[in-house]
């Protein structure tokens, strides 16, 4: 018999979000979406290698990887067999660390799922959930509270809750397991990191980022003398950052003019009529010209177009069009205009801009308190970075340097005050956004509860009463899809905010994106939504939300009650992520949908060259949600029906390991200097998740009136905080610096080095053989720390 809105305030809604029918519906939707995307990928992969094997085609170090068969499913086993050593050699330390996190999660979930099925589920099945007792501050049940300690029912209640000792045992066991995994995996990664970085020699590893330079030292010669006087090594080069704002603006304007000139020439010569590469997406284009084979039939579109642009000046194109024109507006309010030849106009603008840039480059720019100092050895750089160079605070601070290509030169001339101001402004903006997300979460959380819908939309709720599938879609699938959409869109906003913060390198920006996005998914999506999204008394909780924030006890009770009620929701969310969205990521649905649009709009050789570049893999977009799902699985590991979350979580990490392994090795590129710095961020947040897990278990015990057992969780919380302190003290320096003892000759190890010289040398594009180089050594060959605006032609 169905409940009505009259019973919503008293009894729990029987259409709660833990209904097995809702989970089955989520599985049907997700599997249908995922299987369709996966089969589409298997069909397109061998046909459009320009998209699905872009990194393999563009990166020489990817030749260390095996060629995947072009059969429909034959590529799966060879991909799975790729070893960690091959991952390290081809994709670098960051990819190795990221995939190691998935493997650690799988180990944890296999153990916890075993105990959940072997012990926790049978115990819960033999001890059915008794009537929920309200928190002790509930005024409507004061008499029940006063009688509970003195009536004969107390003994019966104690017997019925005797199984709660299981909560205490497993919270200690699972906390010990996660600590063991964190320490063991960290030790292994530290060893590999020290050996990997200690054996490579790049300009980045030999460079010091020196900040807080006093005015009397702001010259290359003085900085060089200062470093050499420390007797830690010989200085090879000093790049003192200066206020290049005007020059950077001129170069940016020149790039815009150059692109317009290229487009005008392309339109004039008609060279956008090219033979379409069979490895790009088949969009409708004019019939290609039949040209004489020049021996480069295998080249892609970008190479073909560039060759067309390099023809001799006496080459006559039979399809030459009339010279393009452009409008030049002038006069007051730019209301008048005249039509001029576009090529002549942009060529003249480019010539004048080049003259201005040449003159500007000879100017004496104001020096800033930041410099990049390259020394003769990695040991010298590490000694300077790990030492205190000056007795004055915030002066002559030596830090690790980003790679030359990773430096955001437009931010190097920002002052410390400007960076601090921007940082505070972004922090305030994130605080405002957190409040804004709360108002978005309120209606989404309300959709989880049929009682809330009865209260505000009684007609719609009555319609839901008579349609089970529609009610399931509204109560469970709609909130799941809405929050999934938020987790996909919001990271782009936080990425933009991080780029506006004024950081020196893209690596720092990426770590900031990870931190900001994790704050969003953890606080707004998990904590706040869990408090608001309880299946019963939603609006009552919302009206008392401010009161709950002032009481730690109330927060614990709210989390404990809501987590039990939201188990079905989080199960559905993980099912959608693992079975539905991961295959879409493998198919690169976003790039697939936008690629034809960009290809149709591409005109110049530069446009086509940019189209065939591998997509960028940003850890800031993927890692926060991965950590959150790990924490969700940990928090639910002891609760009733925890096996559902653990099983779907295990599927999430196994599928995610497979998908991200393919993307990082074959399809996408991570361009920052690879140091594995993100590992400590992952572990720090997992330790915070372990504390939340312990608080949740204590809340569950207190909610069931097992106060003594709840109190016994307190020593574990204290021990976890102590573990966090020791972990940061012991392992964080080893994940930040290179130990001097780890520095060795490159010939002493082959870890992370490409050994497939023959494969590289045999490539038909004539690229030079890589030899025994690490990923960063290959990337940074010939690079220097210099602002591109000073040297680009």
JOWO-V881556 format. One record per backbone hydrogen bond with DSSP energy under -1.0 kcal/mol. CO is the residue of the C=O (numbers start at 1). NH is the residue of the N-H. Records with the same first field share a line. If there is no record, write none. Layout:
CO=NH ; NH
This chain:
4=7
7=10 ; 11
16=19
19=23
20=24
21=25
22=26
23=27
24=28
25=29
26=30
27=31
28=32
29=33
30=34
31=35
32=36
33=37
34=38
35=39
36=40
37=41
38=42
39=43
40=44
41=45
44=48
48=51 ; 52
49=53
53=57
54=58
55=59
59=62
60=63
61=64
62=65
73=76
75=79
76=80
77=81
79=82
83=87
84=88
85=89
86=90
87=91
92=96
93=97
94=98
95=99
96=100
97=101
98=102
99=103
100=104
101=105
102=106
103=107
104=108
105=109
106=110
107=111
108=112
109=113
110=114
111=115
112=116
113=117
114=118
115=119 ; 120
116=121
119=123
120=124
121=125
122=126
135=138
138=141
141=145
142=146
143=147
144=148
147=150 ; 151
151=154
152=156
153=157
154=158
155=159
156=160
157=161
159=162
161=164
162=165
163=166
164=168
165=169
166=170
167=171
168=172
169=173
170=174
171=175
172=176
173=177
174=178
175=179
176=180
177=181
178=182
179=183
180=184
181=185
182=186
183=187
184=188
185=189
186=190
187=191
188=192
189=193
190=194
191=195
192=196
193=197
194=198
198=744
202=206
204=207
206=375
208=373
209=399
210=371
211=397
212=396
214=217
215=218
217=219
219=223
220=224
221=225
222=226
223=227
224=228
225=229
228=231
234=376
237=374
239=372
241=368
242=244
244=248
245=249
246=250
247=251
248=252
249=253
250=254
251=255
252=256
253=257
254=258
255=259
256=260
257=261
258=262
259=263
260=264
261=265
262=266
263=267
264=268
265=269
266=270 ; 271
268=321
270=273
272=274
277=280
281=283
296=299
300=304
301=305
302=306
303=307
304=308
305=309
308=311
312=315
317=320
324=342
326=340
328=338
330=336
331=334
332=335
336=330
338=328
340=326
341=345
342=346
343=347
344=348
345=349
346=350
347=351
348=352
349=353
350=354
351=355
352=356
353=357
354=358
355=359
356=360
357=361
360=363
366=243
369=213
370=241
371=210
372=239
373=208
374=236 ; 237
377=381
378=382
379=383
380=384
381=385
382=386
392=395
397=211
399=209
403=406
406=506
407=409
408=411
409=412
411=414
415=419
416=420
417=421
418=422
419=423
420=424
421=425
422=426
423=427
424=428
425=429
426=430
427=431
428=432
429=433
430=434
431=435
432=436
433=437
434=438
435=439
436=440
437=441
438=442
441=445
442=446
443=447
445=448
446=449
449=453
450=454
451=455
452=456
453=457
457=461
458=462
459=463
460=464
461=465
464=467
467=471
468=472
469=473
470=474
471=475
472=476 ; 477
473=478
476=480
477=481
478=482
479=483
480=484
481=485
482=486
483=487
484=488
485=489
486=490
489=492
490=494
491=495
492=496
493=497
494=498
495=499
496=500
498=501
504=408
505=509
506=510
507=511
508=512
509=513
510=514
511=515
512=516
513=517
514=518
515=519
516=520
517=521
518=522
519=523
520=524 ; 525
522=527
523=528
526=530
527=531
528=532
529=533
537=541
538=542
539=543
540=544
542=545
544=548
545=549
548=551
551=555
552=556
553=557
554=558
555=559
556=560
557=561
558=562
559=563
560=564
561=565
562=566
566=570
567=571
568=572
569=573
570=574
571=575
572=576
573=577
574=578
575=579
576=580 ; 581
577=582
581=585
582=586
583=587
584=589
588=592
589=593
590=594
591=595
594=598
595=599
596=600
597=601
604=608
605=609
606=610
607=611
608=612
615=669
618=621
619=623
622=626
623=627
624=628
625=629
626=630
627=631
628=632
629=633
630=634
631=635
632=636
639=642
641=644
642=646
643=647
644=648
645=649
646=650
647=651
648=652
649=653
650=654
651=655
652=656
653=657
654=658
655=659
656=660
657=661
658=662
659=663
660=664
661=665
662=666 ; 667
663=668
666=55 ; 56
669=617
676=679
678=682
679=683
680=684
681=685
682=686
683=687
684=688
685=689
686=690
687=691
688=692
689=693
690=694
691=695
692=696
693=697
694=698
695=699
696=700
697=701
698=702
699=703
700=704
701=706
702=705
705=707
706=710
707=711
708=712
710=713
711=714
713=717
714=718
715=719
716=720
717=721
718=722
719=723
720=724
721=725
722=726
723=727
724=728
725=729
726=730
727=731
731=735
733=737
739=742
745=748
746=749
750=753
755=757
756=760
757=761
758=762
760=763
763=766
771=773
773=754
774=778
775=779
776=780
780=783
784=786
787=790
788=792
